[in-house]
Amino acid sequence: MSSEDKAPTPIPPGECVLFATADWDEPYWTNKQHTAKTFAQLGWKVLYVESVGLRGPSVSSGKDWRRLWHRLWRGLRCLVFGPFKADQDIWILAPLVVPGGYGRPFIGQLNSLLIRWPLRRFLRAKRWSRPLIWTYHPFMLDLLGGIDRGKLVYHCVDDLGAVPMIDSARVNAAEKKLLKQCDTVFVTHENLLGKCKPLNSNTHFFPNVVDFEHFSKAHENGTLPADLAAIPEPRIVYMGVLSDFKVDFKLIYDVALRRPEWSWVIIGTEREGQKSEWIPRLQTLPNIHFLGRIAYRDLPAYLGGCHVATLPTLCNDYTRSMFPMKFFEFIAAGLRVVSTPLEFVKGITVDEVKIAHSSEEFESHASVAISSGRLSENDSQRLIGANTWEMRLKAMLRTCQSA
């Protein structure tokens, strides 16, 4: 057997502290929750540290204040009793912090103390020795003081400095400091590679992936959810946060207005702290149907009843570095995709994915996709290839090991 034929050396499981920018129980999982779950499936023990926030709450947002009260309760619970177990070998630390404290040195120091204390207490109680630190959050270096840790990994999945309503200068400064101290950096977009690699030569590009086993359930011919079955065919789906700096609502409106025989299925809710003027306008059209949040476990059933998936994304400083997880989720579910000209999709040349530069072109591509029908499960598997969570994390860990 040649060296090329040898199986990769297995990575022994260990312990990982994962600093997230999303709470564990968010309705739509992101890289953070999926990575933690995949670590656990590979035999690792994981402490998932929930988001300490990148911006202050909006005083006019009921969603923000409801989330603050929820986090206050969880934070007090963790401060008193320690992290709680959420899944096999996954513990959740919900930090008790003062919101939006990054611009105030005293509050920042207090927040660091409020996180460090339960964190260090947990590590001592569990006798974790030199855990791997895996972070999505730039404001966490101060939390590592006094911790005998293993390697430090930054998984950069968004251009955080381009997110509206945050202190971009402070976020970018914290990220630069983090990049210089990391052992390994992973990015999900080539634009992020160009941003991170000059500050850390051990930066590697790993695109987003999919839970194929879960989303391929859409190929099963089960009973449609009642709210979806009541919507006329053909159904065009968009799934995700309804953010006015991400979603081209005008494009949706224009296409829906011209093709009243198509039903748009919108799965998701507005972004925290946001109230878009476009949502009420879209709700006036009878062929646009807002289904709100759908539980992750139920998404395949909804996608299985749709005929084409869309990425009607605005092209701006933030989205140019996006690689939406929903892209592979749509394909795994058997849906052809019509997208605006996002950077990540420009290099994809398969017939099942079409790029539209105008609402007219979007309409034309959607029409062809509807006529072509859904993908078979074999087609979905062919297009997904090795882009699964387990395969990607194993490759990442091998990269960390060789660093």
C-alpha positions as CSV (number, residue, x, y, z in Angstrom):
1,M,0.0,0.0,0.0
2,S,1.4,3.4,-1.0
3,S,1.5,6.3,1.4
4,E,-1.2,7.9,-0.7
5,D,-3.5,5.0,0.0
6,K,-3.2,5.1,3.8
7,A,-6.2,6.3,5.8
8,P,-5.7,9.6,7.6
9,T,-4.4,9.3,11.2
10,P,-7.4,9.4,13.5
11,I,-7.6,12.4,15.9
12,P,-7.9,11.3,19.5
13,P,-10.9,13.1,21.2
14,G,-10.3,15.6,24.0
15,E,-11.9,18.7,25.5
16,C,-12.9,21.9,23.7
17,V,-14.1,25.3,25.0
18,L,-16.1,26.9,22.2
19,F,-16.8,30.6,22.3
20,A,-19.9,31.3,20.2
21,T,-21.6,34.3,18.7
22,A,-25.0,32.6,19.0
23,D,-27.0,31.1,21.8
24,W,-27.3,27.3,21.9
25,D,-31.1,27.3,21.6
26,E,-31.3,29.7,18.6
27,P,-34.1,28.3,16.3
28,Y,-31.7,28.3,13.3
29,W,-28.4,26.6,14.0
30,T,-25.2,28.1,12.6
31,N,-21.6,26.9,12.4
32,K,-21.3,27.3,16.1
33,Q,-23.9,24.8,17.3
34,H,-23.2,22.3,14.4
35,T,-19.5,22.4,15.2
36,A,-20.1,21.7,18.9
37,K,-22.5,18.9,18.1
38,T,-20.0,17.4,15.6
39,F,-17.2,17.6,18.2
40,A,-19.4,15.6,20.6
41,Q,-20.2,13.0,17.9
42,L,-16.5,12.5,17.4
43,G,-16.1,11.7,21.1
44,W,-15.0,15.2,22.4
45,K,-16.3,16.9,25.5
46,V,-17.5,20.5,24.7
47,L,-18.2,23.6,26.8
48,Y,-20.3,25.9,24.6
49,V,-20.0,29.5,25.8
50,E,-22.9,31.4,24.5
51,S,-22.6,34.8,22.9
52,V,-21.7,37.8,25.0
53,G,-23.0,40.1,22.3
54,L,-21.5,42.3,19.7
55,R,-23.8,45.3,20.2
56,G,-26.0,46.9,22.8
57,P,-29.7,46.3,23.0
58,S,-32.1,48.5,21.1
59,V,-34.4,50.3,23.5
60,S,-37.3,50.1,21.0
61,S,-36.9,46.4,20.4
62,G,-39.2,44.1,22.3
63,K,-37.2,41.1,21.0
64,D,-34.0,42.5,22.4
65,W,-35.5,43.0,25.9
66,R,-37.2,39.6,25.9
67,R,-33.8,38.0,25.0
68,L,-32.1,40.0,27.7
69,W,-34.5,38.7,30.4
70,H,-34.1,35.2,29.1
71,R,-30.3,35.5,29.2
72,L,-30.4,37.1,32.7
73,W,-32.2,34.1,34.1
74,R,-29.8,31.6,32.3
75,G,-26.8,33.7,33.4
76,L,-27.8,33.7,37.0
77,R,-28.3,30.0,36.9
78,C,-24.9,29.4,35.4
79,L,-23.2,31.8,37.9
80,V,-24.7,30.0,40.9
81,F,-24.8,26.4,39.7
82,G,-22.4,26.3,36.8
83,P,-22.9,25.3,33.2
84,F,-25.8,23.0,32.4
85,K,-25.7,19.9,30.2
86,A,-27.6,20.4,26.9
87,D,-26.6,17.2,25.1
88,Q,-24.3,14.2,25.4
89,D,-20.9,15.7,26.3
90,I,-22.0,19.3,25.6
91,W,-22.3,21.8,28.5
92,I,-23.7,25.3,28.1
93,L,-22.3,28.4,29.8
94,A,-24.7,31.3,29.5
95,P,-22.6,34.3,30.6
96,L,-24.1,36.9,33.0
97,V,-22.8,40.1,31.5
98,V,-23.7,43.8,31.2
99,P,-24.9,44.3,27.6
100,G,-22.9,46.4,25.3
101,G,-19.9,46.8,27.6
102,Y,-17.1,46.7,25.1
103,G,-16.9,50.5,24.8
104,R,-16.6,50.9,28.6
105,P,-13.4,49.6,30.2
106,F,-14.8,49.1,33.7
107,I,-17.8,47.2,32.4
108,G,-15.6,45.2,30.1
109,Q,-13.4,44.1,33.0
110,L,-16.5,43.3,35.1
111,N,-17.9,41.2,32.2
112,S,-14.6,39.3,31.9
113,L,-14.7,38.5,35.6
114,L,-18.3,37.3,35.4
115,I,-17.4,34.9,32.6
116,R,-13.9,33.8,33.9
117,W,-15.1,32.7,37.3
118,P,-17.7,30.0,36.2
119,L,-15.5,29.0,33.3
120,R,-12.4,28.3,35.5
121,R,-14.6,26.7,38.1
122,F,-16.1,24.3,35.5
123,L,-12.7,23.4,34.1
124,R,-11.3,22.6,37.6
125,A,-14.4,20.5,38.5
126,K,-14.3,18.5,35.3
127,R,-10.4,18.2,35.5
128,W,-10.1,19.2,31.8
129,S,-6.4,19.4,31.0
130,R,-5.3,21.9,28.3
131,P,-8.6,22.1,26.4
132,L,-8.6,23.2,22.8
133,I,-10.0,26.8,22.5
134,W,-12.2,27.2,19.4
135,T,-13.7,30.7,19.0
136,Y,-16.1,32.5,16.8
137,H,-16.0,35.6,19.0
138,P,-13.2,38.2,18.9
139,F,-13.7,39.5,22.4
140,M,-12.4,36.5,24.4
141,L,-8.7,36.8,24.8
142,D,-9.0,38.3,28.3
143,L,-11.1,35.3,29.4
144,L,-8.1,32.9,28.9
145,G,-5.9,34.4,31.7
146,G,-4.9,31.7,34.2
147,I,-6.2,28.9,32.0
148,D,-3.8,26.1,31.1
149,R,-5.1,25.7,27.6
150,G,-4.2,23.9,24.4
151,K,-4.2,25.4,21.0
152,L,-6.2,28.5,20.1
153,V,-8.4,28.3,16.9
154,Y,-10.4,31.2,15.4
155,H,-13.2,30.0,13.1
156,C,-14.0,33.2,11.1
157,V,-17.4,32.7,9.4
158,D,-18.5,36.3,8.9
159,D,-17.0,39.8,8.4
160,L,-18.1,40.9,11.9
161,G,-16.8,44.4,11.4
162,A,-19.3,44.9,8.6
163,V,-22.3,44.1,10.7
164,P,-24.6,47.1,11.1
165,M,-25.2,48.7,14.6
166,I,-21.9,47.6,16.1
167,D,-18.7,49.3,16.9
168,S,-16.8,48.3,13.8
169,A,-13.4,49.8,14.9
170,R,-13.5,48.0,18.2
171,V,-14.5,44.7,16.7
172,N,-11.8,44.9,14.0
173,A,-9.2,45.8,16.5
174,A,-10.1,42.9,18.7
175,E,-10.1,40.5,15.7
176,K,-6.6,41.7,14.6
177,K,-5.3,41.0,18.1
178,L,-6.9,37.6,18.2
179,L,-5.6,36.7,14.7
180,K,-2.0,37.4,15.8
181,Q,-2.3,35.1,18.7
182,C,-4.1,32.1,17.2
183,D,-2.4,28.8,16.4
184,T,-4.7,28.2,13.5
185,V,-7.4,30.2,11.7
186,F,-10.2,28.8,9.5
187,V,-12.4,30.9,7.2
188,T,-15.5,30.1,5.2
189,H,-15.0,32.5,2.3
190,E,-12.1,33.6,0.2
191,N,-12.7,37.2,1.0
192,L,-12.2,36.3,4.7
193,L,-9.0,34.5,3.7
194,G,-7.6,37.7,2.2
195,K,-8.5,39.5,5.4
196,C,-7.1,37.0,7.9
197,K,-4.1,35.5,6.2
198,P,-1.9,38.6,6.2
199,L,-2.2,38.6,10.0
200,N,-1.9,34.9,10.5
201,S,-0.1,32.8,7.9
202,N,-1.7,29.6,9.2
203,T,-5.1,30.5,7.8
204,H,-7.1,27.9,5.8
205,F,-10.2,28.1,3.7
206,F,-12.9,25.6,4.6
207,P,-16.3,26.4,3.0
208,N,-19.6,25.9,4.8
209,V,-21.1,22.4,4.8
210,V,-24.4,20.6,5.5
211,D,-26.1,18.0,7.7
212,F,-26.9,15.9,4.7
213,E,-28.6,13.1,6.7
214,H,-31.1,15.6,8.2
215,F,-31.9,17.7,5.1
216,S,-32.1,14.8,2.7
217,K,-35.2,13.7,4.6
218,A,-36.9,16.2,2.3
219,H,-36.7,13.5,-0.4
220,E,-39.2,11.3,1.5
221,N,-42.7,11.5,0.3
222,G,-44.3,12.3,3.6
223,T,-47.4,14.3,4.5
224,L,-46.9,18.0,4.0
225,P,-47.2,20.3,7.0
226,A,-50.8,21.7,7.1
227,D,-49.7,25.4,6.7
228,L,-47.6,24.6,3.7
229,A,-50.1,22.3,2.0
230,A,-52.6,25.2,2.1
231,I,-50.3,27.3,-0.1
232,P,-50.8,26.8,-3.9
233,E,-48.1,25.3,-6.1
234,P,-45.5,26.1,-7.3
235,R,-43.8,27.1,-4.1
236,I,-40.6,29.2,-4.1
237,V,-38.8,29.2,-0.7
238,Y,-36.6,31.6,1.1
239,M,-35.3,30.5,4.5
240,G,-33.4,32.6,7.0
241,V,-33.3,35.8,9.1
242,L,-35.3,38.6,7.5
243,S,-32.6,41.2,7.7
244,D,-32.8,44.4,5.6
245,F,-29.0,44.5,5.1
246,K,-29.0,40.9,3.8
247,V,-32.2,40.2,2.0
248,D,-33.3,42.0,-1.3
249,F,-36.9,42.4,-0.4
250,K,-37.5,44.6,-3.4
251,L,-36.4,41.8,-5.7
252,I,-38.9,39.4,-4.0
253,Y,-41.6,42.0,-4.3
254,D,-41.0,42.7,-8.0
255,V,-40.9,39.0,-9.0
256,A,-44.0,38.2,-6.8
257,L,-45.9,41.1,-8.4
258,R,-45.1,39.9,-12.0
259,R,-45.8,36.2,-11.3
260,P,-48.9,36.0,-9.1
261,E,-49.3,32.3,-9.9
262,W,-46.1,31.6,-8.0
263,S,-46.3,31.2,-4.2
264,W,-43.4,32.6,-2.1
265,V,-42.8,30.7,1.1
266,I,-40.8,32.8,3.6
267,I,-39.4,30.9,6.6
268,G,-37.9,33.1,9.3
269,T,-38.3,36.2,11.3
270,E,-36.8,39.7,11.4
271,R,-33.4,40.3,12.9
272,E,-33.2,41.5,16.5
273,G,-33.4,45.2,16.8
274,Q,-34.9,45.6,13.3
275,K,-38.3,46.6,12.0
276,S,-38.2,46.6,8.2
277,E,-40.6,48.8,6.2
278,W,-40.6,46.1,3.5
279,I,-42.2,43.3,5.5
280,P,-45.7,45.1,5.6
281,R,-45.4,45.8,1.9
282,L,-44.7,42.1,1.1
283,Q,-47.5,41.0,3.3
284,T,-50.0,42.9,1.1
285,L,-49.3,40.5,-1.8
286,P,-51.5,37.4,-1.6
287,N,-48.9,35.1,-3.1
288,I,-46.3,35.8,-0.4
289,H,-46.7,33.6,2.7
290,F,-44.8,34.3,5.9
291,L,-44.6,31.1,8.0
292,G,-42.4,32.5,10.8
293,R,-39.9,30.3,12.6
294,I,-39.9,26.6,11.8
295,A,-38.2,24.2,14.2
296,Y,-34.9,22.8,12.8
297,R,-36.3,19.3,13.0
298,D,-39.2,20.2,10.8
299,L,-37.4,22.1,8.0
300,P,-36.9,19.1,5.7
301,A,-40.7,18.5,5.6
302,Y,-41.2,22.1,4.5
303,L,-38.4,22.1,2.0
304,G,-39.7,18.8,0.6
305,G,-42.9,20.6,-0.4
306,C,-41.2,23.4,-2.3
307,H,-40.1,23.5,-5.9
308,V,-37.2,26.0,-6.1
309,A,-35.0,27.7,-3.5
310,T,-33.8,31.3,-3.6
311,L,-30.9,33.3,-2.2
312,P,-32.2,36.9,-2.9
313,T,-29.3,38.4,-1.1
314,L,-28.2,42.0,-1.3
315,C,-24.6,42.5,-2.4
316,N,-22.8,44.7,0.1
317,D,-19.7,44.9,2.3
318,Y,-21.2,42.3,4.7
319,T,-22.6,39.8,2.3
320,R,-19.6,39.8,0.0
321,S,-17.9,37.6,2.6
322,M,-20.9,35.3,3.2
323,F,-21.2,31.6,2.4
324,P,-24.8,30.9,3.5
325,M,-25.2,27.5,5.1
326,K,-28.7,27.3,3.6
327,F,-27.1,26.9,0.1
328,F,-26.0,23.3,0.7
329,E,-29.1,22.7,2.9
330,F,-31.3,23.6,-0.1
331,I,-29.4,21.3,-2.4
332,A,-29.5,18.4,0.2
333,A,-33.2,18.9,0.3
334,G,-33.5,18.4,-3.5
335,L,-34.0,22.1,-4.5
336,R,-32.4,23.9,-7.4
337,V,-31.1,27.3,-6.3
338,V,-31.5,30.8,-7.9
339,S,-29.2,33.3,-6.3
340,T,-28.1,36.9,-6.7
341,P,-24.4,37.3,-7.7
342,L,-22.9,36.6,-4.3
343,E,-19.1,36.2,-4.4
344,F,-19.2,32.5,-3.2
345,V,-21.6,31.4,-5.9
346,K,-19.7,32.9,-8.9
347,G,-17.4,29.9,-9.1
348,I,-20.2,27.4,-9.1
349,T,-21.0,26.3,-12.6
350,V,-23.5,23.5,-12.2
351,D,-26.8,23.6,-14.0
352,E,-28.7,23.2,-10.7
353,V,-27.5,26.7,-9.5
354,K,-28.3,29.8,-11.4
355,I,-27.1,33.4,-10.8
356,A,-29.4,36.4,-11.5
357,H,-28.2,39.9,-12.0
358,S,-31.7,41.5,-12.1
359,S,-35.2,40.7,-11.1
360,E,-36.1,39.8,-14.7
361,E,-33.2,37.3,-14.8
362,F,-34.2,36.0,-11.4
363,E,-37.7,35.4,-12.7
364,S,-36.4,33.6,-15.8
365,H,-34.1,31.3,-13.9
366,A,-36.8,30.5,-11.4
367,S,-39.2,29.6,-14.2
368,V,-36.7,27.2,-15.7
369,A,-35.9,25.7,-12.2
370,I,-39.6,25.1,-11.6
371,S,-40.0,23.4,-15.0
372,S,-37.0,21.2,-14.5
373,G,-38.4,19.7,-11.3
374,R,-36.8,18.8,-8.0
375,L,-33.4,17.0,-7.7
376,S,-33.2,13.3,-7.0
377,E,-31.4,12.2,-3.8
378,N,-28.5,10.9,-5.9
379,D,-28.2,14.3,-7.6
380,S,-28.2,16.0,-4.1
381,Q,-25.5,13.6,-2.9
382,R,-23.4,14.2,-6.0
383,L,-23.5,18.0,-5.6
384,I,-22.9,17.9,-1.8
385,G,-19.9,15.5,-2.1
386,A,-17.7,15.6,1.0
387,N,-19.2,18.9,2.3
388,T,-20.5,17.4,5.5
389,W,-19.9,18.5,9.1
390,E,-18.1,15.4,10.1
391,M,-15.8,15.4,7.1
392,R,-15.0,19.1,7.5
393,L,-14.3,19.0,11.2
394,K,-12.0,16.0,10.8
395,A,-10.0,17.8,8.2
396,M,-9.8,20.9,10.4
397,L,-8.6,18.9,13.3
398,R,-5.9,17.3,11.2
399,T,-4.8,20.8,10.1
400,C,-4.6,21.9,13.7
401,Q,-2.6,18.8,14.6
402,S,0.0,19.5,11.9
403,A,0.3,23.2,12.9
